[in-house]
Amino acid sequence: MSDDPFLVAADWDAELAAEWAVRLDDRAADEMQVRLRRRVCELAGLRPGDHAVELGCGTGSLLADLAAAVGDSGAVLGLEPQPYLADRARARLAGSPAVTVHVGSAQTLPLTAASVDAVVAQTVLIHLAPATLDDALCEARRVLKPGGRLVSADLDAGTRVIDHPDRVTTRAITTYNCDYQFADGWLARRLPRLLRSAGFSVESVEIHPHLAAGPEGYMFAGAVRLAQAAMTSGAITKEAGERWIGQLRELAEAGSFLTSIDYYVTAAVR
Ligand SMILES: C[S@@+](CC[C@H](N)C(=O)[O-])C[C@H]1O[C@@H](n2cnc3c(N)ncnc32)[C@H](O)[C@@H]1O
């Protein structure tokens, strides 16, 4: 049973949606994430006048990069099942005539066959249940023109590293995170194989590590949230979790917080 909150994103109340919007925007502002979006656009091979669709566009940070790549003569469709996030994306892209944002899902694309040059997804496929993922890959292939590209960037949750003196609790927290907080925490490493099975030709697989060595960015708050989620689920005791978070804060105050995770960027051709 997965505790992945994005499996039920469409049903979030306004407060939860607003919390996630802030987290997604915090992550998007990180310099590493800026470079990651640039690379996704490069691999999508978009040119002025092209048509692209982004699955699960969230608050629209990647839409802005895609809009710049296709220019005003192109078209970018952002699909997002969570209405509040879709509104945020629409507001962000209000000045970009090429962009439209629809409330919708990756498994039913409102596009005709062979109509787009690129399908992109950033930290979305990792959150799809297996049957939904199969449908989404099938839909992506249907709407891509021959030679069109699918580019997906996803973290692999099994690559999360957190420096902490309590190894037992750290392992319990990262294992809970990988195995229960995503529909499939290992999706990124499996994706090339799944894409081949779905009829794509895989062009490249890249790893972009995200190393954070200070408490100021979203990675520190994220590490604390992992421990809180592991406590809530019962994967670790409240006592162990609170001790772990306290020690992490002490490390951070002493200038010794260190964490990393790998993002896999996979590009495939129809
Ligand atoms: C971790 S967020 C990433 C958002 C955005 N791509 C980004 O990088 O900031 C995952 C997104 O996938 C969306 N999502 C969940 N299920 C989906 C589905 N079946 N089809 C398309 N998007 C979905 C969520 O609503 C959420 O916006």
The ligand as a MOL file (V3000), in Angstrom:
LIG
                    3D

  0  0  0     0  0            999 V3000
M  V30 BEGIN CTAB
M  V30 COUNTS 27 29 0 0 0
M  V30 BEGIN ATOM
M  V30 1 C 5.9600 16.0580 -7.5630 0
M  V30 2 S 4.7310 16.9110 -8.4560 0 CHG=1
M  V30 3 C 5.6710 17.5980 -9.7940 0
M  V30 4 C 5.0400 18.8280 -10.3840 0
M  V30 5 C 5.8850 19.4820 -11.4700 0
M  V30 6 N 6.1020 18.6190 -12.5940 0
M  V30 7 C 7.2100 19.9240 -10.8910 0
M  V30 8 O 8.2490 19.3330 -11.2020 0
M  V30 9 O 7.1960 20.8760 -10.0880 0 CHG=-1
M  V30 10 C 3.8220 15.6150 -9.2450 0
M  V30 11 C 2.6950 16.1540 -10.1060 0
M  V30 12 O 2.0710 15.0760 -10.8190 0
M  V30 13 C 0.6870 15.3480 -10.8420 0
M  V30 14 N -0.0380 14.0950 -11.1280 0
M  V30 15 C -0.4790 13.1570 -10.2650 0
M  V30 16 N -1.1420 12.1900 -10.9230 0
M  V30 17 C -1.1130 12.5220 -12.2400 0
M  V30 18 C -1.6380 11.9280 -13.4220 0
M  V30 19 N -2.3290 10.7800 -13.3910 0
M  V30 20 N -1.4300 12.5520 -14.5940 0
M  V30 21 C -0.7380 13.7190 -14.6380 0
M  V30 22 N -0.2200 14.3270 -13.5520 0
M  V30 23 C -0.3910 13.7300 -12.3720 0
M  V30 24 C 0.4060 15.9190 -9.4730 0
M  V30 25 O -0.8360 16.5580 -9.3700 0
M  V30 26 C 1.6050 16.8370 -9.3020 0
M  V30 27 O 1.3880 18.1190 -9.8180 0
M  V30 END ATOM
M  V30 BEGIN BOND
M  V30 1 1 1 2
M  V30 2 1 2 3
M  V30 3 1 2 10
M  V30 4 1 3 4
M  V30 5 1 4 5
M  V30 6 1 5 6
M  V30 7 1 5 7
M  V30 8 2 7 8
M  V30 9 1 7 9
M  V30 10 1 10 11
M  V30 11 1 11 12
M  V30 12 1 11 26
M  V30 13 1 12 13
M  V30 14 1 13 14
M  V30 15 1 13 24
M  V30 16 1 14 15
M  V30 17 1 14 23
M  V30 18 2 15 16
M  V30 19 1 16 17
M  V30 20 1 17 18
M  V30 21 2 17 23
M  V30 22 1 18 19
M  V30 23 2 18 20
M  V30 24 1 20 21
M  V30 25 2 21 22
M  V30 26 1 22 23
M  V30 27 1 24 25
M  V30 28 1 24 26
M  V30 29 1 26 27
M  V30 END BOND
M  V30 END CTAB
M  END
